Amino acid sequence: MEKIVVQQDLCDGCLDCEQACFGLHGSSRINIREVEDSYYPILCQQCADAPCVTICPTESMEQDGVDSDKCIACGLCMMVCPFGAVKIENKIAQKCNRCRDREDGPACIKACSKRAISLLDIDQLKIKKQNEFLEKMAGINKKPKSNSFINLITSNTRANRKD
């Protein structure tokens, strides 16, 4: 599954991502908040067991978006979202859908001049990290021990030691 990931340390609070999202959807589905001179993005995390999907009485809430034809703007989804990423605007629930209808990807990523926002395939990232760990554990890419004089002495000492 792909997720929008924001590197908070690169975000300078320019709000270009919010403006691009607003221009595309009529409301911004990403919000940048400033806390003690740092900027934090708030956007839908497309939860696997999304509480907003579970609680929706009209089944208009989906993991990666909202069916605006079914939404009655009851606000239950907004109340249960652990990230505060769902909001009600123009009598319809709004949350990030990763611009799934755009061929060139999410508008917020294109608009970010600092390249703080990216779209990552979480499953591929997990596999990459697992492979790196397994290589490390198996000794792949490990530097071979040198046959130096010191190494020879210490290995002979260990062999002759009586425990």
C-alpha positions in Angstrom: 0.0 0.0 0.0 1.2 3.5 -0.9 1.2 6.2 1.8 2.1 9.9 1.7 5.0 10.4 4.0 6.2 13.8 5.1 9.7 14.4 6.4 8.9 16.9 9.1 12.5 18.1 9.3 12.4 19.3 5.7 9.1 21.1 5.9 9.5 24.8 6.1 5.8 25.7 6.5 5.4 27.3 3.1 1.9 25.8 2.7 2.3 25.2 -1.0 1.0 21.6 -0.5 -2.2 23.0 1.2 -2.7 25.5 -1.7 -2.2 22.8 -4.3 -4.7 20.5 -2.6 -7.2 23.3 -2.2 -6.8 24.2 -5.9 -7.5 20.7 -7.0 -10.3 19.7 -4.5 -11.8 22.9 -3.4 -10.6 22.2 0.2 -7.2 21.3 1.5 -7.0 17.7 2.7 -3.5 18.2 4.1 -3.0 20.7 7.0 0.4 21.9 8.2 0.5 22.9 11.9 3.3 24.8 13.6 4.4 23.7 17.0 7.5 25.3 18.6 9.1 26.4 15.3 8.6 23.0 13.7 5.9 22.1 11.1 3.8 18.9 11.3 1.5 17.7 8.5 -1.9 16.3 9.3 -3.4 14.1 6.6 -5.2 10.8 6.4 -3.0 7.8 7.0 -5.4 5.4 5.2 -5.6 3.1 8.3 -6.0 -0.6 7.7 -8.8 -0.8 10.3 -9.9 2.8 9.8 -12.3 3.9 12.5 -13.9 6.4 10.2 -14.9 3.6 7.8 -16.2 1.5 10.7 -18.4 4.2 12.2 -19.8 5.7 9.0 -23.6 5.0 9.0 -24.0 5.5 5.3 -20.9 3.6 4.2 -19.7 6.6 2.3 -16.3 6.6 4.1 -13.7 4.4 2.4 -10.1 3.7 3.4 -8.8 6.0 0.8 -11.5 8.6 0.2 -15.2 9.6 0.6 -18.1 8.8 -1.6 -19.6 12.3 -1.6 -22.9 11.1 -3.0 -23.6 9.0 0.1 -22.1 11.3 2.8 -24.6 13.0 5.1 -22.0 15.1 7.0 -22.9 13.6 10.3 -19.3 14.2 11.6 -18.9 10.8 13.3 -15.8 10.1 11.1 -14.3 13.4 12.2 -14.8 12.5 15.8 -13.1 9.1 15.7 -10.2 9.9 13.5 -7.1 9.5 15.7 -5.1 12.0 13.5 -7.7 14.7 13.1 -7.4 14.3 9.4 -11.1 14.2 8.5 -13.1 17.4 8.3 -16.5 18.4 7.2 -16.7 21.1 4.5 -19.6 22.1 2.3 -21.7 19.4 4.0 -19.4 16.6 2.9 -16.6 14.8 4.8 -13.2 15.4 3.4 -10.0 13.4 3.7 -6.9 12.7 1.6 -7.4 10.1 -1.1 -3.8 10.4 -2.4 -5.2 12.0 -5.5 -6.0 8.5 -6.8 -7.8 10.1 -9.8 -4.7 11.9 -11.0 -2.3 10.2 -13.3 0.7 12.3 -12.2 0.2 11.6 -8.5 -0.7 13.6 -5.5 -0.8 17.4 -6.0 0.9 18.1 -2.6 4.0 16.1 -3.7 4.3 18.1 -6.9 3.9 21.4 -5.1 6.5 20.8 -2.4 9.6 22.7 -3.3 11.6 21.2 -0.4 10.7 17.6 -1.4 9.5 17.0 2.1 6.5 15.0 0.8 6.8 11.7 -1.0 4.7 8.7 -1.8 6.1 5.4 -0.5 5.1 1.8 -1.0 5.2 0.7 2.6 5.3 -3.0 1.7 8.3 -2.5 -0.6 10.0 -0.4 2.1 9.4 -3.2 4.7 10.9 -5.8 2.4 13.9 -3.6 1.7 14.5 -3.1 5.5 14.1 -6.8 6.1 16.6 -7.7 3.4 19.1 -5.2 4.8 18.7 -6.7 8.2 19.1 -10.3 6.9 22.2 -9.4 5.0 23.7 -7.8 8.1 22.9 -10.9 10.2 24.2 -13.3 7.6 27.4 -11.4 7.2 26.8 -10.5 3.6 28.7 -7.3 2.7 30.8 -7.8 5.8 34.4 -6.9 5.5 36.7 -9.9 5.7 39.0 -10.1 8.7 42.5 -9.1 7.8 45.3 -11.5 8.4 47.4 -9.0 10.2 50.1 -9.9 12.8 47.9 -8.7 15.7 45.0 -10.8 14.5 47.2 -13.8 14.3 48.6 -13.3 17.8 45.1 -12.9 19.3 43.7 -15.9 17.5 46.7 -18.1 18.7 46.3 -16.8 22.2 42.6 -17.7 22.2 43.4 -21.2 20.8 46.0 -21.8 23.5 43.9 -20.5 26.4 42.7 -23.1 28.8 39.3 -22.2 30.2 
